[in-house]
């Protein structure tokens, strides 16, 4: 029996890559998105990669009757919830916008799952670990108080899911992503930030493409080997495959408890400067960059211990940072410079 997976936010960066991997693994995928933070570029790319059009529903997950109707129209075996706002700085300025959207949409998903019995996968973040005292972080590392409303919504949604699994017997998984970067090897789907990018890799690729004059490296006086921050950059296709493993584990009855949490990272710390140098080297480009003051709210270093996901999900990150940065540049060239 073919199982059906609903992907909320399925037209976005992570959602589109997950749609591709799930479909290629034999799942029926229903894509839902309100297109509030993207256009149809990635959905069209998904259709081109797959050679078919997964059902697409334009809807807002804050609309409880629309969510109920979706679950009535399709027999959903699992739902992966990506639909959320994600700009850390904006969440500090507009907390109510973030709390209303990110919490209400997930409550509606949980209510639908309670009634239908669908398994739930929540897209969480390494942000729940804050500035960790010990590295690498394991799933047992303490969750520290969030430094932004965005981060707080990740913690609260994890708690919503844990409590609903315990009370209603739901199956739930939270995947804590480290820093997802790159693009599909086809260059047909990738990251499409609106306006000035907040994140490092789209800022790098847009600078290389001439859309931004210069990259600012925020802080070179951190207590790290080269003074710049350390992160765990995870290839978007590797990350997407982790979702297939987690959905399969839930639907095949392999979970060890109703609610499970996994770090999704490489286990490899890379500094901002190392990432910039790797981008220049693999793509043969000199990047215009300068050192700038630290960015408020940045942690010095965070990287994953991914051994739980390696063992229990049978998943492992396999792509090198170089491969990923080459894919990111191929995507940027197609989108900005119209090079095929
Ligand atoms: N950076 C720069 N220049 C830029 C952009 C970023 O030097 O123009 C640096 C940052 O200071 C940081 C590193 O690049 O040291 C990575 O920054 P990103 O913005 O790409 O990623 P973050 O680690 O800040 O953010 C990620 C996710 C968020 C999540 C956050 C906290 O994108 O969703 O981790 O865990 F909330």
Boltz pocket constraint, residues with backbone or C-beta under 6 A from the ligand:
constraints:
  - pocket:
      binder: B
      contacts: [[A, 86], [A, 88], [A, 125], [A, 126], [A, 127], [A, 128], [A, 151], [A, 177], [A, 178], [A, 179], [A, 197], [A, 198], [A, 199], [A, 200], [A, 201], [A, 203], [A, 215], [A, 216], [A, 217], [A, 218], [A, 219], [A, 229], [A, 230], [A, 231], [A, 272], [A, 295], [A, 298], [A, 299]]
      max_distance: 6.0
